Amino acid sequence: MISRDTSVIEALHIRKSFGDNVVLHDISMSVRRGEVVSILGPSGSGKSTFLRCLNRLEMPDSGEIKINGEYLGYREKNGKLYELRRREIAYQRRAVGMVFQRFNLFSHKTALENIVEAPIIVRKRMRNEARLHALELLDKVGLKEKADLYPSQLSGGQQQRVAIARALAMEPDLLLFDEPTSALDPELVGDVLRVMRDLANDGMTMIIVTHEIPFARDVSDRIIFMDKGYIVEQGAPEQVIGNPQAERTRKFLQLEGVQ
């Protein structure tokens, strides 16, 4: 049995720039197995860029990322790091699922087909096995009866729940959520948050970039507040949200109507 004290992901001294604009300044963090970490901060604080670095959708300019103790994108040999081939990086990335702001579903495939494709192609699952698992996941997110519908026939909230099921189909060790409710109409947000809350209760390791502060307070083991590419403050929700120590955190929460 794997201990909850084991780190699923470690980021060490991550720095990222776009031209002259430094987006991330020396960011370090680790997430234990079963931990839920929410990242808060204003737009432009580097939250989404950091999340994208964690699964190598963005390449950090410097720093290291480890998934389950192994360097992401590199192999260590005799004390030196050697860059992996693209296929090897894709194999490593299977351990990290990601749910985006926009749902990124294949418009020409049904909800069920969107979910079964990656397990068949990447994990070499038998089609019938992948289909049965996909139906279980659709049931888990409350959409089993929508299996044969296309994305255009689903609401935004339903599409996002299909996207969550698709990420779960790869049986990841870690799920990353990048503002998963920001593209939804307000009345559709609750269903997506309920699915995420269920995942947290089930012990899924998650990093959530979100503006849903009450939700983050309720489900998170730890809150990280970022601003201008720095981690300003982090700790338990009751500390960071209930009694923030940094003036910048307090001002942000006041603007969000929390303080």
Beta strands, then each sheet from edge to edge (+ up, - down):
strand 1: 7-18
strand 2: 21-32
strand 3: 36-40
strand 4: 62-67
strand 5: 70-71
strand 6: 74-77
strand 7: 80-83
strand 8: 96-99
strand 9: 174-178
strand 10: 206-209
strand 11: 222-227
strand 12: 230-235
sheet 1: 2+ 1- 4+ 5-
sheet 2: 8+ 9+ 10+ 3+ 11+ 12-
sheet 3: 6+ 7-
end
